[in-house]
Amino acid sequence: MIERADVEREIVDDEAMLEQVAGLLEGGTDLAKWPEDARDALALALGDSSMSGSETWKAVTLRRHLFGPAGIVPQQLTAIRAPSAAARRRAEVLRSGLPACVRYRVAMYLLQPSR
């Protein structure tokens, strides 16, 4: 049985991931320097074949917010094959919260060749 403290800890962890990804994007950090879990969460948030219809639309909105109207996702951000439940949960948090935390087209730098 899941304890209340476990749920609260997961919520805090998810919020920390959202803040971390927002900071990495706003700071223009190269993807190679991102922590693996943050990179995987963003990749899943941008596109996961097992998403529901509403989550798919959130992903489209996130792609357009980060990369402009075309919503092109960098090749370096490919979703992991068998994501854990925690990775899926973090991706959902990013889909819902990231557009409100970062400026429009903040991730355009990721479409450029590596520095």
C-alpha positions, 0 to 999 in steps of 0.5 A, spaced: 500 500 500 502 506 498 503 511 504 501 518 504 508 520 505 510 516 498 505 520 494 507 527 497 515 525 496 513 523 488 509 530 487 515 534 490 520 530 485 515 531 479 515 539 481 523 539 482 523 535 475 519 541 472 523 546 475 530 543 473 527 542 465 525 549 465 532 551 468 536 547 463 531 550 457 532 557 459 539 557 461 540 554 454 544 548 456 546 543 451 542 536 451 549 532 452 550 536 459 542 534 461 541 529 466 539 523 463 532 522 467 531 530 465 532 528 458 528 522 458 522 526 461 522 531 456 523 526 450 517 522 453 513 529 454 514 531 447 512 524 444 510 517 446 506 512 442 502 510 448 499 517 450 491 518 450 488 523 446 488 528 451 495 527 452 497 527 445 494 534 444 498 536 450 504 534 447 503 538 440 502 544 444 508 543 448 512 542 442 509 548 438 511 552 445 518 550 445 520 549 438 515 554 434 509 553 430 512 547 426 513 543 432 519 540 430 523 535 435 530 535 435 533 528 433 537 527 440 530 527 443 527 520 442 523 517 447 525 511 451 523 504 449 520 502 455 519 508 460 518 506 467 511 509 471 515 514 474 518 517 467 511 517 464 508 521 470 514 526 470 512 526 462 505 528 464 507 533 469 512 536 463 506 536 458 502 540 463 506 545 466 512 546 462 509 551 457 507 556 463 514 556 466 518 557 460 518 563 454 515 561 447 520 558 443 525 557 448 528 550 446 529 553 439 537 552 440 536 545 441 535 545 433 541 548 432 547 543 431 551 541 437 556 547 439 
